[in-house]
Amino acid sequence: MARTSEREKIMKLLRDSLIDNDGQLSVAEKGEEIFTPTLEDPVMIFAENLAKGDGKFIYCASEDEFFNSFKKIIDLRKWHNIGSFSNNLRTYLHSKGIDTSIADKNSEVAISLCQGIVAKTGSIVITSIQGIGNTLTKFPPILIVIAMASQVYNSYKQVLSLLPETPPQWVVSIRSGQLISEEVKEFYLFLIED
């Protein structure tokens, strides 16, 4: 029963954030789908929305293509202080020849995984499950997110339905254009076909 209560609290917080500015309840608060399903490719919709918000979208047909592209960007941009938001991600990147440290408040560049992507809004949902924890108070100037194509959905409801029984400590939605202009100066999303 407590698990359901915690999950309901998280859903309530997310719904409250979707209430229209004029005080009217949004469709999310009423429990309805925010968007009707579409036949358009959600990956293309997301890429367009991310680009409108000044994010950089890099599609990779395979994991090898991701690593080749990522290494090229690291060399081109001369990034040296790259932080990973989890030990597992750090270990995995190291096995592929990319050295990172654990991200902290001094990291200029940080890389993370995500819970899911909402195509229609150009949003990336990140939770404490991705390893960021409670110590991060702000995002670094350059943020890189790695996602799989299977993580792209049409609605928040679909992404949130994937949360585990035990809810994460926190859930944040990075909306293209909003956080990118306020805190993050450069945002890259690598989407890997799976």
Rosetta silent file (secondary structure, phi, psi, omega in degrees, C-alpha in Angstrom):
SEQUENCE: MARTSEREKIMKLLRDSLIDNDGQLSVAEKGEEIFTPTLEDPVMIFAENLAKGDGKFIYCASEDEFFNSFKKIIDLRKWHNIGSFSNNLRTYLHSKGIDTSIADKNSEVAISLCQGIVAKTGSIVITSIQGIGNTLTKFPPILIVIAMASQVYNSYKQVLSLLPETPPQWVVSIRSGQLISEEVKEFYLFLIED
SCORE:     score description
SCORE:     0.000 S_00000001
   1 L     0.000  -37.583  179.994    0.000    0.000    0.000 S_00000001
   2 H   -65.893  -35.370  179.454    2.894    2.385    0.808 S_00000001
   3 H   -61.630  -43.931  179.488    4.404    1.767   -2.637 S_00000001
   4 H   -63.274  -40.550 -179.179    1.203    2.889   -4.308 S_00000001
   5 H   -61.866  -45.296  178.966    1.041    5.951   -2.067 S_00000001
   6 H   -63.540  -42.070  179.766    4.590    7.038   -3.004 S_00000001
   7 H   -63.865  -41.352  178.449    3.909    6.486   -6.689 S_00000001
   8 H   -63.072  -37.627  177.989    0.691    8.498   -6.426 S_00000001
   9 H   -61.311  -44.393  179.704    2.618   11.365   -4.776 S_00000001
  10 H   -64.275  -45.561  179.368    5.070   11.452   -7.680 S_00000001
  11 H   -62.054  -39.114  179.716    2.273   11.322  -10.253 S_00000001
  12 H   -63.752  -43.725  178.529    0.437   14.124   -8.396 S_00000001
  13 H   -60.741  -43.395  179.812    3.563   16.327   -8.433 S_00000001
  14 H   -66.711  -41.421  178.601    4.003   15.758  -12.145 S_00000001
  15 H   -64.017  -41.505  179.226    0.336   16.431  -12.861 S_00000001
  16 H   -59.640  -35.400 -179.475    0.444   19.614  -10.768 S_00000001
  17 H   -71.052  -14.463 -179.050    3.326   20.867  -12.866 S_00000001
  18 L   -98.711    5.188  178.064    1.170   20.471  -15.971 S_00000001
  19 L   -68.048  135.738 -179.645   -1.675   22.688  -14.754 S_00000001
  20 L   -60.296  152.623 -179.227   -2.254   25.562  -17.168 S_00000001
  21 L   -59.737  -27.567 -178.018   -1.062   29.029  -16.104 S_00000001
  22 L   -83.263    7.754  176.281   -4.631   30.331  -15.909 S_00000001
  23 L    88.527   -5.467  179.333   -5.412   27.851  -13.138 S_00000001
  24 L   -75.759  146.035  178.256   -7.480   25.543  -15.336 S_00000001
  25 L   -71.919  135.140  176.372   -6.823   21.865  -14.982 S_00000001
  26 L   -79.328  171.575  177.737   -4.886   20.375  -17.833 S_00000001
  27 L   -64.245  -28.367  179.167   -5.902   17.107  -19.428 S_00000001
  28 L   -65.807  -40.362  179.433   -3.104   15.443  -17.449 S_00000001
  29 L   -66.182  -32.278  179.044   -4.698   16.496  -14.159 S_00000001
  30 L   -78.103   -5.947  178.215   -8.015   15.093  -15.338 S_00000001
  31 L    87.822    8.919 -179.805   -6.271   11.758  -15.973 S_00000001
  32 L   -91.761  164.283  173.917   -6.647   11.879  -19.752 S_00000001
  33 L   -65.285  138.800  178.890   -3.917   11.340  -22.317 S_00000001
  34 L   -72.703  -41.210 -178.547   -2.082   14.562  -23.092 S_00000001
  35 L  -126.191  145.951  174.486   -1.597   13.665  -26.736 S_00000001
  36 L   -79.712  146.783  179.122   -3.479   11.364  -29.004 S_00000001
  37 L   -56.613  147.427 -177.571   -1.398    8.586  -30.511 S_00000001
  38 L  -126.037  154.869  177.328    0.150    9.481  -33.829 S_00000001
  39 L   -88.841   -8.692  178.635    1.311    7.504  -36.807 S_00000001
  40 L   -70.705  155.964 -179.114    4.323    9.797  -37.227 S_00000001
  41 L   -70.818  117.145 -178.945    7.720    8.513  -36.125 S_00000001
  42 H   -59.494  -32.072  179.073    8.233    9.574  -32.472 S_00000001
  43 H   -63.888  -42.807  179.297   12.015    9.726  -32.994 S_00000001
  44 H   -66.938  -40.548  178.639   11.605   12.290  -35.784 S_00000001
  45 H   -61.767  -45.309  179.264    9.117   14.311  -33.723 S_00000001
  46 H   -62.668  -46.754 -178.738   11.527   14.331  -30.784 S_00000001
  47 H   -57.717  -42.440  178.489   14.515   15.298  -32.940 S_00000001
  48 H   -64.402  -43.864  179.963   12.578   18.248  -34.395 S_00000001
  49 H   -67.058  -38.175  178.191   11.434   19.419  -30.958 S_00000001
  50 H   -65.264  -43.336  179.664   14.919   19.082  -29.495 S_00000001
  51 H   -63.914  -36.774  177.226   16.433   21.077  -32.361 S_00000001
  52 H   -61.474  -29.795 -179.943   13.834   23.840  -31.875 S_00000001
  53 L   -95.435   18.224  177.126   15.078   24.161  -28.300 S_00000001
  54 L    71.617   15.736  173.634   18.738   24.402  -29.367 S_00000001
  55 L   -83.802  157.236  179.762   19.582   20.817  -28.397 S_00000001
  56 E  -108.494  123.398 -176.962   21.844   18.721  -30.583 S_00000001
  57 E  -106.300  124.795  178.177   20.470   15.365  -31.722 S_00000001
  58 E  -123.123  112.487  179.051   22.870   12.645  -32.873 S_00000001
  59 E   -90.102  131.862  179.143   21.289    9.458  -34.236 S_00000001
  60 E  -124.523  126.493 -177.471   23.489    6.364  -34.148 S_00000001
  61 L   -73.504  -16.486 -179.772   22.526    3.170  -35.970 S_00000001
  62 L  -153.518  169.161  177.493   24.633    1.065  -33.592 S_00000001
  63 H   -64.485  -39.702  178.212   26.581    1.172  -30.367 S_00000001
  64 H   -61.348  -41.366  178.175   29.860    1.238  -32.339 S_00000001
  65 H   -63.364  -38.420  176.363   28.639    4.273  -34.291 S_00000001
  66 H   -58.408  -51.723 -176.894   27.804    5.987  -30.987 S_00000001
  67 H   -62.910  -39.883  177.295   31.307    5.453  -29.600 S_00000001
  68 H   -62.769  -45.805 -179.977   32.953    6.617  -32.833 S_00000001
  69 H   -65.447  -43.347 -178.623   30.769    9.756  -32.951 S_00000001
  70 H   -63.862  -44.035  178.219   31.211   10.475  -29.258 S_00000001
  71 H   -62.707  -38.764  178.102   35.017   10.133  -29.449 S_00000001
  72 H   -63.310  -42.391  179.107   35.095   12.487  -32.457 S_00000001
  73 H   -66.114  -40.326  178.056   33.096   15.139  -30.588 S_00000001
  74 H   -59.372  -46.332  179.896   35.351   14.782  -27.523 S_00000001
  75 H   -66.356  -45.381 -178.580   38.434   15.310  -29.715 S_00000001
  76 H   -62.110  -44.843 -177.867   36.885   18.135  -31.738 S_00000001
  77 H   -84.414   -8.490 -179.334   35.665   20.035  -28.664 S_00000001
  78 L    57.145   45.235  177.203   38.816   19.160  -26.672 S_00000001
  79 L   -79.562  129.289  179.898   36.807   18.013  -23.648 S_00000001
  80 L  -119.195  -32.907 -176.523   39.064   16.712  -20.888 S_00000001
  81 L  -104.251   77.584 -179.082   37.017   16.866  -17.688 S_00000001
  82 E  -100.324  128.298  178.633   34.025   14.642  -18.482 S_00000001
  83 E  -107.591  143.556  174.341   31.966   13.385  -15.563 S_00000001
  84 E  -104.196  145.541 -178.878   29.658   10.374  -15.512 S_00000001
  85 L   -85.055   -0.523  175.482   26.568   10.368  -13.336 S_00000001
  86 L  -150.793  153.097  177.183   27.018    6.742  -12.247 S_00000001
  87 H   -64.368  -37.732  179.683   29.838    4.307  -11.557 S_00000001
  88 H   -62.595  -43.260  178.307   28.277    1.764  -13.927 S_00000001
  89 H   -65.226  -42.067  178.608   28.249    4.286  -16.781 S_00000001
  90 H   -59.707  -46.020  179.528   31.822    5.334  -15.955 S_00000001
  91 H   -63.560  -43.335 -179.877   32.995    1.701  -15.995 S_00000001
  92 H   -63.079  -46.755  179.032   31.164    0.998  -19.255 S_00000001
  93 H   -62.883  -38.888  178.793   32.598    4.072  -21.002 S_00000001
  94 H   -62.107  -38.405  179.462   36.085    3.196  -19.730 S_00000001
  95 H   -64.721  -19.328  179.132   35.777   -0.299  -21.262 S_00000001
  96 L  -103.821   12.084  175.147   35.214    1.443  -24.607 S_00000001
  97 L    87.074   17.192  178.256   38.227    3.755  -24.257 S_00000001
  98 L  -116.724  111.090 -178.327   36.458    6.849  -22.892 S_00000001
  99 L   -89.182  130.429  177.382   37.766    7.957  -19.520 S_00000001
 100 L  -135.482  162.351  171.816   35.443    9.884  -17.239 S_00000001
 101 E  -108.266  178.547  174.121   35.331   10.786  -13.576 S_00000001
 102 E   -77.737  128.829 -177.360   32.281   10.832  -11.329 S_00000001
 103 L   -62.770  138.738  174.760   30.340   14.012  -12.114 S_00000001
 104 L  -143.326 -171.357 -175.425   30.279   16.670   -9.415 S_00000001
 105 L   -65.730  -15.587  179.938   29.580   20.398   -9.104 S_00000001
 106 L   -95.483   -3.100 -178.452   32.909   21.202  -10.799 S_00000001
 107 L   -67.668  130.840  175.877   32.288   19.093  -13.914 S_00000001
 108 L   -83.032  -33.749 -179.045   32.266   21.126  -17.126 S_00000001
 109 E  -130.670  134.428  177.425   30.846   18.226  -19.133 S_00000001
 110 E  -137.220  149.892 -177.960   28.666   15.424  -17.771 S_00000001
 111 E  -125.154  139.401 -176.822   27.080   12.374  -19.334 S_00000001
 112 E  -142.548  161.257  167.368   23.944   10.555  -18.178 S_00000001
 113 E   -94.138  177.559  178.252   21.443    7.922  -19.127 S_00000001
 114 L  -138.676  164.059  176.370   17.715    8.664  -18.976 S_00000001
 115 L   -76.727  -39.802 -179.132   14.445    7.044  -17.918 S_00000001
 116 E   179.043  174.164 -177.350   12.750    7.929  -21.176 S_00000001
 117 E  -127.843  136.465  177.742   12.019   10.559  -23.802 S_00000001
 118 E  -105.191  107.842 -173.002    8.715   12.295  -24.541 S_00000001
 119 L   -60.515  -48.868 -172.413    8.635   12.953  -28.279 S_00000001
 120 L   -61.855  -29.345 -178.105    5.772   15.482  -28.426 S_00000001
 121 L  -104.738   -8.162 -176.548    7.359   17.873  -25.925 S_00000001
 122 L    69.166   31.780 -175.581   11.016   17.277  -26.717 S_00000001
 123 E  -104.826  149.257  176.071   11.549   16.326  -23.065 S_00000001
 124 E  -117.365  126.682  179.689   14.005   13.945  -21.440 S_00000001
 125 E  -100.263  121.830  178.009   12.984   12.321  -18.153 S_00000001
 126 E  -120.600  139.601  178.893   15.839   11.584  -15.760 S_00000001
 127 E  -126.367  173.304  176.579   15.391   10.020  -12.328 S_00000001
 128 H   -63.603  -17.272  178.811   17.609    9.169   -9.374 S_00000001
 129 H   -63.255  -29.732 -178.588   17.671    5.629  -10.822 S_00000001
 130 H   -73.817    1.216  172.812   20.140    6.802  -13.486 S_00000001
 131 L    98.630    2.180 -177.820   22.753    7.258  -10.741 S_00000001
 132 L   -70.550  -33.566  176.152   22.713   11.022  -10.314 S_00000001
 133 L    72.443 -162.094 -176.347   21.719   10.716   -6.650 S_00000001
 134 L  -100.345   -4.489 -173.187   20.981   13.551   -4.246 S_00000001
 135 L   -84.528  -17.945 -178.132   24.303   15.377   -4.351 S_00000001
 136 L   -80.179  119.696 -179.497   23.843   17.148   -7.680 S_00000001
 137 L  -100.172  -18.346  176.340   22.418   20.622   -7.162 S_00000001
 138 L  -155.392  159.892  177.950   22.711   21.804  -10.752 S_00000001
 139 L   -83.512  155.144  179.200   23.540   20.469  -14.177 S_00000001
 140 L   -73.867  167.911  179.148   26.925   21.215  -15.773 S_00000001
 141 L   -60.507  -31.138  178.534   27.327   23.714  -18.640 S_00000001
 142 E  -122.236  118.466 -177.783   27.545   20.840  -21.139 S_00000001
 143 E  -118.500  132.439  179.547   25.150   17.920  -20.669 S_00000001
 144 E  -121.634  129.863  177.608   25.174   14.732  -22.724 S_00000001
 145 E  -120.931  136.220  176.306   22.399   12.127  -22.503 S_00000001
 146 E  -107.770  130.869  178.729   22.548    8.651  -24.009 S_00000001
 147 E  -141.011  158.456  174.839   19.258    6.939  -24.857 S_00000001
 148 E   -98.103  151.612 -179.898   18.056    3.977  -26.837 S_00000001
 149 H   -59.125  -30.291  179.374   15.457    4.389  -29.591 S_00000001
 150 H   -70.470   -7.526  179.126   13.132    2.111  -27.612 S_00000001
 151 H   -92.179    3.170 -179.131   13.034    4.778  -24.863 S_00000001
 152 E   -92.641  123.964 -178.027   11.182    7.298  -27.062 S_00000001
 153 E  -128.669  166.928  179.373    7.471    7.596  -26.240 S_00000001
 154 L   -85.011  -24.491 -174.317    4.599    9.897  -27.165 S_00000001
 155 L  -138.393  159.247  174.051    3.517   10.822  -23.629 S_00000001
 156 H   -61.697  -37.655 -178.152    4.753   11.314  -20.082 S_00000001
 157 H   -56.277  -42.489  179.576    2.262    8.681  -18.983 S_00000001
 158 H   -64.704  -42.498  179.944    4.076    6.045  -21.039 S_00000001
 159 H   -65.842  -45.943 -177.243    7.482    7.021  -19.605 S_00000001
 160 H   -68.391  -24.353  177.843    6.218    7.147  -16.029 S_00000001
 161 L   -67.668  -14.916 -179.598    4.542    3.757  -16.369 S_00000001
 162 L   -87.400   -6.178 -179.945    8.061    2.307  -16.630 S_00000001
 163 L   -63.996  146.736 -179.125    9.061    3.447  -13.145 S_00000001
 164 L   -70.942  168.662  178.670    9.762    0.579  -10.744 S_00000001
 165 L   -54.803  -45.627  175.783    7.462   -0.423   -7.871 S_00000001
 166 L   -84.494  113.541 -173.815    9.758    1.411   -5.464 S_00000001
 167 L   -67.287  151.131  176.753    9.636    4.982   -6.735 S_00000001
 168 L   -67.291  163.597  179.232   12.851    6.913   -7.371 S_00000001
 169 L   -65.438  -34.444  178.534   13.891    9.642   -4.934 S_00000001
 170 L  -154.368  158.605  177.497   13.210   12.258   -7.595 S_00000001
 171 E  -133.316  131.438  176.933   12.097   12.675  -11.206 S_00000001
 172 E  -129.516  141.624  176.887   13.084   15.619  -13.415 S_00000001
 173 E  -112.627  118.958  177.913   11.950   16.453  -16.915 S_00000001
 174 E   -94.296  112.743 -178.950   14.412   18.418  -19.014 S_00000001
 175 E   -97.561  128.498 -179.054   12.439   20.253  -21.636 S_00000001
 176 L   -53.360  130.752  177.527   14.313   21.352  -24.697 S_00000001
 177 L    95.445  -33.137 -177.641   14.843   25.095  -24.748 S_00000001
 178 H   -80.511  -69.526 -179.512   13.946   25.677  -21.105 S_00000001
 179 H   -68.087  -32.939 -176.995   16.837   24.221  -19.107 S_00000001
 180 H   -60.152  -38.319 -179.357   19.154   24.481  -22.076 S_00000001
 181 H   -85.704  -24.476 -176.434   19.000   28.269  -22.058 S_00000001
 182 H   -86.242  -47.161 -172.832   18.859   28.679  -18.268 S_00000001
 183 L  -121.751  -48.324 -178.757   21.467   26.329  -16.867 S_00000001
 184 L   -89.723  126.027 -179.138   22.880   24.061  -19.542 S_00000001
 185 L   -85.234  -31.491  177.708   24.674   25.944  -22.313 S_00000001
 186 E  -136.727  134.120 -179.866   25.036   22.959  -24.634 S_00000001
 187 E  -129.105  128.232  178.643   22.887   19.827  -24.717 S_00000001
 188 E  -121.764  133.919  172.541   23.621   16.691  -26.747 S_00000001
 189 E  -122.420  118.162  175.266   21.391   13.656  -27.019 S_00000001
 190 E   -96.329  118.781  178.704   22.819   10.518  -28.566 S_00000001
 191 E  -108.157  120.499 -176.163   20.050    8.154  -29.632 S_00000001
 192 E  -105.056  127.761  176.374   21.200    4.604  -30.331 S_00000001
 193 L   -68.162  134.376  178.553   19.071    2.237  -32.419 S_00000001
 194 L  -126.188    0.000    0.000   18.410   -0.992  -30.558 S_00000001
